[in-house]
Amino acid sequence: MKIDWRSTTHEGWIDALDASNNDIFGVLKFYNGRTIGKSKAKALLGAYWHKVDRTLFGKAADKGYGIERWCFTEYGSDGRNLHIHFVATSPIAIRPCCAVLNALWADMHRSTAGVAHNWITPIQDRRAAFAYTTKGTRYLSTDFIGEKISHTDAAGTDLGKDYTEAQIKRIANRISNRQLTEAYEAMERQIVQTALKRKTR
């Protein structure tokens, strides 16, 4: 019997992620994914996730703490529009975490897309979210960017209840109320849009 390695690999990723605690689905876009270039994209994405980890975990990020995430590079239907699909496990309340992730990316660089153009929401349909996130694995190619920016948190994420106040202060220092509000509003719109898409399938 001939094995369909493309489908087998894709299904393996879906099953593995479905067994995880991932609760956030996201798409990080660039102002122009067709001209950004892999090197610049990799540098910006690396700096972004470092900023996310430092924002949420402070100096503990230097000890291996970070938001658990699996990232996958996508190039769109024309094969040239570079962007990132990811799933993550929120270390704080899910919806505020989605807004924080979007606001930090939008404010990262003039080459990163605004909050309305990214897509970061709580996962509503696990299998569908994981299938979409990992669809590029069917090509059986090495994802150098995704491999670099993914993070498995061997140190764990539970730093105790007293750590929450420090997290709030770090978030407030890095994101304005306006930025957070805009990101939160974008997330709420996208949640509704996702629900509508699910109903029409």
C-alpha positions in Angstrom: 0.0 0.0 0.0 1.3 3.4 -1.0 1.6 5.9 1.9 0.6 9.5 1.3 3.4 11.1 3.2 2.0 14.7 2.7 -1.3 13.9 4.3 0.3 11.7 6.9 2.7 14.5 8.0 -0.1 17.1 8.1 -2.4 14.8 10.1 0.5 14.1 12.5 1.0 17.8 13.2 -2.8 18.3 13.7 -2.9 15.4 16.2 0.2 16.6 18.1 -1.2 20.1 18.5 -4.6 18.9 19.4 -3.0 17.0 22.3 -1.5 20.3 23.6 -2.8 23.2 25.6 -2.7 25.7 22.8 -5.6 28.1 23.1 -4.6 31.0 20.7 -4.6 31.0 16.9 -2.7 33.7 15.1 -1.6 35.1 11.7 1.2 37.7 11.8 1.4 39.8 8.6 3.8 42.3 7.2 3.0 45.6 5.5 4.2 44.0 2.3 4.9 40.3 2.6 6.0 40.1 -1.0 9.0 42.5 -0.5 10.0 41.9 3.1 12.6 39.3 2.4 13.3 36.2 4.5 16.3 37.6 6.4 14.5 40.8 7.5 11.3 38.8 8.3 13.3 36.4 10.4 15.0 39.2 12.3 11.8 41.0 13.0 10.0 37.9 14.1 12.8 36.9 16.4 12.9 40.3 18.0 9.1 40.3 18.3 8.8 37.0 20.1 11.7 38.0 22.4 9.8 41.2 23.2 6.6 39.1 23.9 8.5 36.8 26.2 10.2 39.7 28.1 6.8 41.5 28.4 5.0 38.5 29.8 7.9 37.0 31.8 10.4 39.7 32.5 13.9 38.6 33.3 12.6 35.0 33.6 12.6 34.9 29.8 16.4 34.8 30.1 16.0 31.5 32.0 13.9 29.8 29.3 10.5 31.1 30.2 8.4 32.1 27.3 5.0 31.8 25.7 4.6 28.3 24.3 4.2 28.5 20.5 4.5 26.7 17.3 5.1 28.9 14.3 4.9 28.1 10.6 5.9 30.2 7.6 3.4 30.7 4.8 3.7 32.3 1.4 0.1 32.7 0.3 -1.6 31.5 -2.9 1.0 33.1 -5.2 3.9 31.7 -3.2 5.4 35.1 -2.5 3.4 36.7 0.3 5.4 35.8 3.4 3.5 35.7 6.7 3.4 33.5 9.8 0.7 31.2 11.2 1.0 30.2 14.8 -0.7 28.6 17.7 0.2 29.4 21.3 -0.7 28.7 24.9 -1.7 31.8 26.8 0.1 32.4 30.2 -2.6 35.0 31.1 -6.3 35.4 30.4 -6.7 34.4 26.7 -8.5 37.5 25.2 -6.1 40.1 26.8 -3.2 38.0 25.7 -4.5 38.0 22.1 -4.7 41.8 22.2 -1.3 42.1 23.7 0.3 39.9 21.0 -1.4 41.9 18.2 -0.5 45.3 19.7 3.1 44.4 20.1 3.5 43.1 16.6 1.7 46.1 15.0 4.0 48.5 16.9 7.1 46.5 16.2 8.3 48.1 13.0 7.1 50.1 10.0 7.2 46.8 8.1 4.7 45.0 10.4 1.0 45.1 9.6 -1.5 47.0 11.7 -3.8 45.3 14.2 -6.7 45.1 11.7 -4.6 43.1 9.2 -3.2 40.5 11.6 -5.5 37.8 13.0 -5.0 36.7 16.6 -8.0 35.2 18.5 -8.9 32.5 20.9 -9.2 29.1 19.2 -12.8 28.3 18.5 -12.4 25.0 16.5 -9.3 23.2 17.5 -8.9 20.7 14.6 -9.8 23.4 12.0 -7.3 25.9 13.6 -4.5 23.4 13.7 -5.2 22.1 10.2 -5.0 25.7 8.8 -1.9 26.6 10.9 0.1 23.6 9.7 -1.1 23.3 6.1 2.4 24.1 4.8 3.8 21.0 6.4 2.3 19.0 3.5 5.1 20.3 1.3 7.7 18.4 3.4 10.2 21.2 3.4 12.3 22.6 6.2 10.8 25.8 7.8 13.9 27.6 9.0 12.0 30.7 10.2 9.2 28.7 12.0 11.8 26.5 13.6 13.8 29.5 14.9 10.9 31.4 16.5 8.9 28.5 17.9 9.3 27.9 21.6 8.6 24.9 23.8 8.7 26.1 27.4 10.6 23.4 29.3 10.8 25.7 32.3 7.0 25.9 32.6 5.0 29.1 32.9 3.7 29.1 36.4 5.6 31.8 38.3 3.0 32.3 41.0 0.1 34.6 41.6 2.3 37.5 42.7 3.8 37.6 39.3 0.6 38.9 37.7 1.1 42.4 39.0 4.5 42.6 37.4 3.1 41.4 34.1 0.5 44.1 34.1 3.1 46.8 34.8 5.3 45.5 31.9 2.4 45.4 29.5 1.4 49.0 30.5 4.9 50.2 29.9 5.0 48.7 26.4 1.5 49.2 25.1 -0.7 52.3 25.3 -4.4 52.1 26.2 -5.3 53.2 22.7 -3.1 50.4 21.1 -4.6 47.8 23.4 -8.1 49.0 22.8 -7.6 48.9 19.0 -6.1 45.4 19.2 -9.0 44.2 21.4 -11.6 45.6 19.0 -9.9 43.9 16.1 -9.9 40.6 18.0 -13.6 40.8 18.8 -14.4 41.5 15.1 -12.3 38.5 14.1 -14.0 36.2 16.6 -17.4 37.1 15.1 -16.1 36.6 11.5 -14.6 33.2 12.4 -17.9 32.1 14.0 -19.8 33.2 10.8 -17.4 31.3 8.6 -17.9 28.2 10.7 -21.7 28.4 10.3 -21.5 28.7 6.5 -19.4 25.6 6.1 
